[in-house]
Amino acid sequence: MIGCSFVVNRKFFGEIGLLDPGMDVYGGENIELGIKVWLCGGSMEVLPCSRVAHIERKKKPYNNNIGFYTKRNALRVAEVWMDDYKWHVYIAWNLPLENPGIDIGDVSERKALRKSLKCKNFQWYLDHVYPEMRRYNNTIAYGELRNNKAKDVCLDQGPQENHTAILYPCHGWGPQLARYTKEGFLHLGALGTTTLLPDTRCLVDTGKSRFPQLLDCDKVKSSLHKRWNFIQHGEMISQKSASPAARRDKGSGQQVQLSTQGRAGQGRGAREAVQHHPPLPSPSLLAAHAQKDPNSHSLEYSARFLFP
């Protein structure tokens, strides 16, 4: 729903606690209200023939820090209403579950309100209201992959119309969100919100290119080309075989490269491999070296990975 244009029963609106007074400036109030209405005994209707408009100001005085407020308010919603699914919000914003570096304020009153209203749990919301919401319960780790040779650049999905991952100055936003799953897939890009839209793509070693490709996981014919092994204090290896034998006898074979892209969009070839490193319980940058043999490709990265 749009937080700035809705019609609501005044009495019911008051009973469910109005909008969250602990939110700041911009964003999140529409999500909080939409979830709360359904969980606490109400419902929502979309009226396609309604005549409601929202005229935005040409210049917003809070625009310079809008990302911070959006994150903060989203975390308040997650902590109060999303139960075991709250970590989806932390993944989406690439924040650690513990000590995310954002003070969301006191949410005890909002939790007490939810309890007093005997609101349903978030699983009910997923089962009955939003069953098409993408769920990322298979996530083992998430974070960013930094170039070990140049610490200020990260693995980035690049232009959406392309299928080649690039190196780009680190900024911490969706295009650089890496997610490693229990199936061994490495997804790159902002989380998808609904199963009705495409999911994030997988990093794939096609075996035909020096550049790893970003492709739809479901459409990659050979599953072994899209599975990656993380080894603690070791390297990340593309599984060319279903057995651990793919990691034996590493030689000095040809390296897989990534292209780099500057802020203005100029591309150039990366002459050094980039290092993949294992997921860690807390944000960390490691330095380890890995080579690849003809049977296994290893990309050299530093991983700042978080466990949900």
Sequence and secondary structure as in RCSB ss.txt:
>XXXX:A:sequence
MIGCSFVVNRKFFGEIGLLDPGMDVYGGENIELGIKVWLCGGSMEVLPCSRVAHIERKKKPYNNNIGFYTKRNAL
RVAEVWMDDYKWHVYIAWNLPLENPGIDIGDVSERKALRKSLKCKNFQWYLDHVYPEMRRYNNTIAYGELRNNKA
KDVCLDQGPQENHTAILYPCHGWGPQLARYTKEGFLHLGALGTTTLLPDTRCLVDTGKSRFPQLLDCDKVKSSLH
KRWNFIQHGEMISQKSASPAARRDKGSGQQVQLSTQGRAGQGRGAREAVQHHPPLPSPSLLAAHAQKDPNSHSLE
YSARFLFP
>XXXX:A:secstr
  TTS    HHHHHHTTSS TT  SSSSHHHHHHHHHHHTT      TT        SS TTGGGHHHHHHHHHH
HHHHHH GGGTHHHHHHTT  SS  S      HHHHHHHHHTT   HHHHHHHT TTB   TTEEEEEEEEESSS
TTEEEE   TT  B EEEE   SGGG EEEETTS EEESS  SBTTS   EEEE  SS SS EEE GGG S GGG
S EEE TTS EEE SSSSGGGGSS         EEE TTS EEE  S        SS          BTTB EE 
EEEEEE  
